[in-house]
Amino acid sequence: MQTVPYQLGLLPMDRPVSAQPKRSVRNKPFALTPGHDLLLHDLHTLHRATAEQLTRLHYKMGMLNTVKARLKDLSDNRYVLPLSHPSIRLPYMYALDRKGLNHLAAQGVDVREYFRPSSEEDSAKNFLFREHMLAISDILIHSLLFEKSEPSYRISNMLHERVFKNNPIKATYERNSREETRTIVPDAYLAFGYTKESGNEVTLPVLWELDRGTEDQKFFRRRIRSYIVFLKSRAFKTLFSIEYITIAFATTKDHNRIKQMREWTRKELAVTNEPSWLSQLFLFTSLPENMAEIEPRHLFLDPVWYLPSDDENPVSLLGE
């Protein structure tokens, strides 16, 4: 009988002991699934998003952990870039990594986007920038969910702020006997096609400006002046192939901020005695901090938007 060493002496063994060869463990190569691919396409549309936002776009919130796991797969394999704040504990904000951009390009997706990981990581350290980017994503997500739930509406065009940063709108006007040229970089452009009961289709285009209550009167009024020049020039007809447009200001602050923005808009319109039709192209509303609290229909069809000069009759953004 063979014996083997044992802590308290010799332990008898009934069978001979043979050395077992070590097996090398090979990691199974990562393969993209349709679920992974969907997340890459979503990040191309939104540019920046959290796991919660990406879940809200397609699933019930019970799928949040599954979406997080898929994002970890994509992050571990360099398809997406998880962006965190260096000193504040916040959920990851995700962006496409170079491998993810290449994957979409191979599918024929237009990914003409400047990319440098260090630049993306640096921008994520700016808390206000992060919140602004996620607020834009909330608007785009609500737009996509609205399209899903309302068969009479479809998104015919969607442009993110980053598009306008590469190709800003220019507006030239005279102020204090001096000519000034201002650059307009809207946060988003959305055009909805709407099919009427008669079967006719109309286009409902909106330029979005998201406000977090950080701009003072001087800066805000300069923005309004730029839009006044832009609207009067009708440059939007050439830019977007449309006949009219709405400028929608949505703030995450309370109703007092809406009153403030409307008052500043009225003052700027009065400086050059602008006609009433021009003032009706500006609309203002407030948004909750958590966009999941409101239904997409509420944002687009309920009368929750205010004109600059009418306190009593809120209107719908898209409804007739």
Long-range contacts (C-beta under 8 A, 24 or more apart in sequence): 30-73, 30-76, 30-77, 32-79, 32-103, 33-70, 35-66, 35-70, 36-70, 36-73, 36-74, 36-79, 37-103, 39-67, 39-70, 39-71, 39-74, 39-80, 40-74, 40-79, 40-80, 40-96, 40-100, 40-103, 40-104, 41-104, 41-109, 43-80, 43-94, 43-95, 43-96, 43-100, 44-96, 44-104, 44-109, 44-111, 45-140, 45-144, 45-158, 45-160, 46-136, 46-137, 46-140, 46-141, 46-160, 47-95, 47-133, 47-136, 47-137, 47-160, 47-162, 48-83, 48-93, 48-94, 48-95, 48-130, 48-133, 48-134, 48-136, 48-137, 49-93, 49-94, 49-134, 49-137, 49-141, 50-91, 50-92, 50-93, 50-94, 50-134, 51-91, 51-92, 51-94, 52-91, 53-134, 53-137, 53-138, 53-141, 54-94, 56-141, 56-145, 56-292, 57-141, 57-144, 57-145, 74-100, 79-103, 81-117, 81-120, 81-121, 83-120, 83-121, 83-123, 83-124, 83-130, 84-124, 85-124, 85-125, 85-127, 85-130, 86-125, 88-127, 90-130, 93-124, 93-130, 93-133, 93-134, 95-120, 113-162, 128-212, 128-214, 131-212, 132-187, 132-210, 132-212, 135-187, 135-210, 135-212, 135-252, 135-287, 136-160, 136-161, 136-187, 136-188, 136-208, 136-210, 138-287, 138-291, 139-187, 139-188, 139-190, 139-208, 139-210, 139-250, 139-291, 140-188, 140-190, 141-291, 142-291, 142-294, 142-296, 142-299, 142-300, 143-190, 143-296, 143-300, 145-296, 146-296, 146-297, 146-299, 146-300, 147-192, 149-296, 149-297, 150-296, 150-297, 150-300, 150-301, 152-194, 152-195, 153-192, 153-193, 153-194, 153-195, 153-300, 153-318, 154-192, 154-193, 155-190, 155-191, 155-192, 155-193, 156-191, 156-192, 156-193, 156-203, 157-189, 157-190, 157-191, 157-205, 157-240, 158-188, 158-189, 158-190, 158-191, 159-188, 159-189, 159-190, 160-188, 161-185, 161-186, 161-187, 161-188, 163-189, 164-189, 169-230, 169-235, 169-239, 171-225, 171-226, 171-227, 171-229, 171-230, 171-233, 172-229, 173-225, 173-226, 173-228, 173-229, 175-225, 182-222, 182-223, 182-225, 182-226, 182-229, 183-226, 184-223, 184-226, 184-227, 184-230, 189-240, 191-240, 191-242, 192-318, 194-318, 203-242, 203-243, 204-246, 204-318, 205-236, 205-240, 205-242, 205-244, 205-245, 205-246, 206-245, 206-246, 206-247, 206-248, 206-317, 206-318, 207-245, 207-246, 207-247, 207-248, 208-248, 208-250, 209-247, 209-248, 209-249, 209-250, 210-250, 210-251, 210-252, 211-249, 211-250, 211-251, 211-252, 211-253, 211-257, 211-261, 212-251, 212-252, 212-253, 213-251, 213-252, 213-253, 213-257, 217-264, 220-261, 220-264, 221-264, 221-265, 221-267, 221-268, 224-264, 224-265, 224-268, 224-269, 224-282, 225-268, 225-271, 227-282, 228-268, 228-269, 228-272, 228-274, 228-278, 231-278, 231-281, 232-278, 244-281, 245-281, 246-281, 246-282, 246-283, 246-317, 247-281, 247-282, 247-283, 248-283, 248-284, 248-285, 248-305, 248-317, 249-282, 249-283, 249-284, 249-285, 250-284, 250-285, 250-286, 250-287, 251-284, 251-285, 251-286, 251-287, 252-286, 252-287, 252-288, 252-289, 253-286, 254-286, 255-286, 257-286, 258-284, 258-285, 258-286, 258-306, 262-306, 262-307, 262-308, 262-309, 265-308, 266-308, 266-309, 269-308, 279-307, 279-308, 279-309, 280-307, 282-307, 282-308, 283-307, 283-315, 283-317, 284-308, 285-317
